């Protein structure tokens, strides 16, 4: 009986404590977005943070990632949110680790699909442990275009650049799937300009999602705006329009990512 809860948990009030997949095209500003988060630690699988003030841990291989995760689990540190930059390379490091362990060049070299299963199991095991730690978790990915079949025919969908099985697992794991995109608008001179935005609601054209139900469909690509939008909605019920928020657009589920 000691393992069973005695009272209900309260909804998370700090958006930086949630788990998130943040993906967009390259050089969009994803690392800069995450660097705004208080207490952020970057598990950096690739270079590219030199222009930012961050706490990075270079991750050249899976063993180094496991070591960093072990240190984080001890809890004797100042960090509040873990940034995996990028989750794509993180998955590749996992595959390399399994191949080296079993002395093969590729997962497919192990018979009966064993290699793929070993990589998947190891990747999921570590990501689940990270997600269960009492910190926020943000996994950064890039975008790719993929042809998918719908009821009305084939379309091009923007998805994360993870292998299908890994992507499916991560999409189901996180609280928020944040897609970085461009929003077209007109400036004071009537000229067409584009601003960076986060899209949080799914359409047939891209993956997005907000398990909390608190975020607007679209908001500025800036952690401070993200944080404010989430906190402002704390008192609203799931599915209830926010005061001052735009009315739901019935065509929103069919909006396409901007090609700019």
N, C-alpha and C positions, 0 to 999 in steps of 0.2 A: 504493500500500500504506500510505502514511502516514495515511490516513483510517480505516483499519480498526483496531478495538480489539485490544489484546494480552492483556487479562485481563477477567474478568467484573466487572460492577459489583455492589456489595453492596446489599441492601435498605435503603431509607431508614429511619433510626432516629428521625428527628425528625418528628412528625406535622405540625408547622407548615410543613414544607418540601413537603408534598403539595399537590395541587390539589383543590379542594372546591367543590361547589355546596351552599350552605346556604340552605334555604328554609323558610318557615313563614308563618303568618298575620301581619298587620301588628301592630306594637308588641309583638312576642314577646320581644325581647331579642337579636336577631341581631347588631346592631352592638356591643352590650356584650360578647357572646361573643367577637367578633373583637378587641375592644380589649384583651382579656387576653393576646393573642398577643405574645410579645416581638418588638420591631422591626417592628410593623405600620404600614404606610402606607395611609391610606384615600384612594382615588380616589372622591370623594364627588360623585355625580351629583344628589343631593338633600340638602336641609338635614335636620338631625336628630341631629347629633353634639354639640350644645352641652352636653349633660349628662355627657359623657364626656371624659376626658383622652386625646386622640388627636393624631396627626400627619395632618391632612387636607389634600388638594389639591382645591379646588372644581373640578368638571368641568362647565362650562356647555355645552360643545359638543365635537364629535369632534376638532377641531384641537387643543384643549387636552389631550384624552386622548392624542393622538399625541405631543404635546410631552412630557408626563409620562412616557410609555413610553420615549421617546428618552433622557430623563435617567436613568431607572432602568437602561436597558441599558448606560450608560456605567460603572456599578458604583461610582462615587465617592460613596458614601452609606452610611448606617448601617442601612438598612432590610432586613428579612429576609423579610417576607411582604407581598404586595400584596392589598388588600381592595377589590374593586369593589362599591360600595354605591350603587345597585343595578345588576345586570346587565340588568334590564328596561329601565331608562332609558338605559343605555349602548347598547342595541340601537336605541332610538328616535333617539338622537343620530347613530348611524351612518346611519340612514335619512334623517334631515334633511340630513346632509352630502352624501349621494349626490344627493338631490333638488336641493339648491342647486347642486351641481357641474354638473348637467345641465339646470338651469333648469326644473324641473317641480315641481308642488305635491305629487305623490304618486308612489310607485314605479310604480303601475299606469298612470301617464300615458305611460310609455315603452313602445313596442310590443313584442309577442312575448315578454312576460315579462322583458324586459331589465332593468327596474328592480329586480325582486325578486332577480334573479341578481347584479346589481352590489352590492346591499346585503349579500346573503349572503356573497359573496366577500370584500368588504372587512371585514366583521365577523369572519369566520373567519380571515382573514389576520392581523389584529391580535391576536385571542385566542390563536392558535397561537404567535405571537412571545412574548407574555407567558408562556404556559405553558412555553416553552422556556428562559426566563431562570432563573438559578440561585437562585430564591426560591420561597417558597410562594405560592399563588394561591387566594384565596377569593372566590367570586362569590355575592353575596347576591341572593335573589329572594323574591317573595311567593307565596302559594298561590291557586289557583282550583279550582273543582270542575268536572269535565268528564264528560259521559256517554260511556261507552265500551262497546263490544260485546264480550262474552266467550262462551265455549262454552255457558254456561248462561243467557245473557240479558244485558240491559243493566244496568250498575252505574254508580255515581257514583265517580269517581276524583279524588283530590287531586293536582294537578300544578303545576309552576312556572308563573308568569304570563308566560312568554316565548312568542312565536309558535312554532308547531309545529316548523318547520325549524330555527330557532335553538335551541330546547330540545333537539331530538334531537342536534344537534351538541355542545352543552355537556354533556349527559348522557353522551355517549360520550367526551368529552375528559377529564373529571375522574377523579381517583382515588377520591374519596368523594362520594356523594350523601347529604347529611344532611338529614333531614326533621324539623323541630321540631314536636312534638306534645304533648298532655297525656296523662298516665297517671293513671288513677283509682286511689285507694287509700284506706284507712281510717286515721284518726288514733287517738290513744290513747283518745278518747271514743267510738270507733266511728262517727264522722261521715265521710261521703264527702268527700275532698279531692282536689285535682289538683296534680300536680307537672309541671314542664316537663321534657321528655326529648328526646333525639335518637334517631331510628330509623335504622338503617343497613342493614337488609335489606329487599329489595323484597317487596311483596305486590300483589295485584290492585287494592288500594284506594289505593295511593300509590307514588310513585317513591322509591327509596332504593337504596343500594349501597355496598359497601366492597371495592375491588379488592385491598386488602392481605389481607383475610380475618382481620384481627387484632382487630377491634372486636366487642364483644357486640352483640346485636340491639338492645338499648335501654340507654341510659346517661343520666345527668343532663345537662341542658342547661347545661353549664359547661365552659369550655375546660380548666380544670385537671383535671376529671374525665375529659374526652376525652383529654388528654395522658397522664394516668396509666394509663388503660385501654389505650391503644396501646402504651406502653412496657412495661407488665407482660406483654403478649402477645408481645414480641419473640422469646422463645425457643420459642414454640409453633409447630407446623406448621399449615399451612392445613387447616382442617376438623377439627382436633383440639380437643376441648372444653378450655377453660382451667380450671386449678385454681381452685376456689372459684366458678366461674361457674355459672349455672343450666343445667340440662340443656336441650337443644333441645326446644322445644314443637312437636309436629307440627301444631298448629293455628295456629302463628305466621304462616304464609304467608297466612292468611285473616283476620288481625286488621284491624279497621277503625280509621281515625284517630278520635280522640275529638272529639266535637262540642261539648265544653264551651267 
